[in-house]
Amino acid sequence: MRFPRTARVVGEARKFNLAFTCERCAHFDPPSGRCASGYPNQEHRDVHLDEREAFVFCKEFELA
């Protein structure tokens, strides 16, 4: 899912310490930097709230 960067999205992500990047997902393989499920993950990696125009949330994200 893709969400535009708005003040509300950024505020709630900070307030609730939203975990949504590949690095926080149980399916992330750190040595390769890839998704263990084979999904492309460029838009989900190392996301900084102030640097993106939109946030992409993976449908298979599972908190590690």
Summary of the structure (lengths in Angstrom):
residues: 64
radius of gyration: 11.7
end to end distance: 19.9
largest distance: 34.3
contacts: 143
relative contact order: 0.31
helix: 23%
strand: 19%
